Amino acid sequence: MTTEKLFPIPREEVLKFAPFEGLRLEHIEMPVNDTDLASARDALLRSPFLGFDTEVKPTFTSGEALRGPDVVQFSTGTRAFVFQMHVSGNEALVRDVLVAPHVVKVGFDLRSDQKQLMHRLGIHAQPLLDLDFVFRSRGYPKSIGVKAAIALLFNRRLLKSKGVTTSNWANHTLESSQILYAANDAYAAWAVLDALGLPIEALPIWANGLSMESM
């Protein structure tokens, strides 16, 4: 990546872009048994960087208690893993990945994810790389989300349906649209980091027991 400053692309220009090509269903795994979990553990804990995101059942009542994520997803450059937190064994593996010191979890706006994870799992996920801070360090003038980052780096449009965003992520059976949405949120974060091409020493990685709130 060059050292040129980055600026937002006008929405009308983004709408002209072709869709971002994410992972297909055949490249997405949803562990449901011990064999699945062992395969996922091996793949995830061998990865130095993982795209990462969470999904939670939306709340429409003011003051409703924080529930923590219903779905946690990780992605390598070729495969995504979508974990439904009600499935036996998934919480334990997700916890292990989130605190693995040699695996950097990469995403956008990770403060909100951190709060949910503390509520449900009782952990501070680390090490973390919030890509919003990477873009700010490159001169981007405001907070950036995954859609804007994909547009900026790939000249592509990341399709995110509001209906899927606000769907019930606590359902025991997820729709294909939900699985694709969750997996590609994580994959898009991985793809953005890869496209940035920055050396690891240039990345603002949070670790060493620091919480997001303390940064």
Order of alpha helices (4+ residues) and beta strands (2+ residues): alpha-beta-beta-alpha-beta-beta-beta-alpha-beta-alpha-beta-alpha-alpha-beta-alpha-alpha
